[in-house]
Amino acid sequence: CAVQGFFFTFGIYAMYSYNAMLCIYYTCAIALKMKERDIRRLVEPTLHLFSFALGIAYAVPPLFYNLYNPSGWETWCTATPLGCAGDDGINSKKICVRGELRAFQQIELFFSATTGLFFFIVITALIMICARVVKVSRQYLVIVKVQELMPISVADSMHRQRKKSIMERIRKNHEVT
């Protein structure tokens, strides 16, 4: 039961953490326009380490406080074993001391705070990415409109080269978006 609860808890919180870290990765690539080489060297190892460490940090403390108890349909962190909370309408007379309530409450608070942090990371990353995409799209539209309004007689070789360099810059900005 404890092993199943450990791996279940580790998997759930490592998954949530990886989702948030993936949002940070995309924010670095799209919104902050970091080079792939820099992301691989600086950001990616930190993201993997953080996700793995957070999964372990969530899964280990309930082992020490005996908080992995069956909850009827899965192994999860509950302060009391099945049948001790009076959820079946009958208060059991058996010993229901497994797990420390104070530790359960602290871990539950930590779970809630980290879930809120993940939510904040995802929303902030999405806003930053959307702002970057909108900015680049507006730049592209302005340049396209300016090119459409240019008379053909103005489009000599010098202007063509300048237009080409501007379009290359726009395409380069769109590579990551």
C-alpha positions, 0 to 999 in steps of 0.5 A: 500500500505504501509503495503504491501510494509513493509511486502514485504521489510521485507520478502525479506531482512530477507530472504537474511539475513537468507540465509547468516546466514545459510552459517555462521551456516554451516561454524561454523559447518563444517569449524570451527568444532564447537560443536552443543551445542556451535552453539546453545548457542552462534551462533544461537541466534545471527544469528536469531536476526541479520536477524530479525533486518536487515529485520526490519531495511530495512522495517521501514525507507521507512515508515517514508519517504513515499517511499512505492509507487506502481511501476506498478506491485508491491508495492516497494520503489520508490521516486515518485508515479505511473505516476509521473516519466514520464515513460508512456511518459506523464509528469503528472501535479499532485503533485508528491512529495510523498517520499523524494529523498535524503532518497530514495538514502540513503536507496538504497545505504544501500540496495546495500551495504548490498547485497554486504555484503551478497554476500561476506558472502556466497562466503567466507563461501563456500570457507571455507567449500570447503577447509575443505572438501578437507583437510579432504578428502585428510587426509582420502585418505592418510590413506587409501593408507598407510593401503593398502601398509602395509604388512599383517605381520605388522598388529599385534594387536598393529598396528590394534589398532592404525589403528582403532584409526586413522580411528575413528579420520577420521570418526569423522572429516567426521561427520560434512562434 
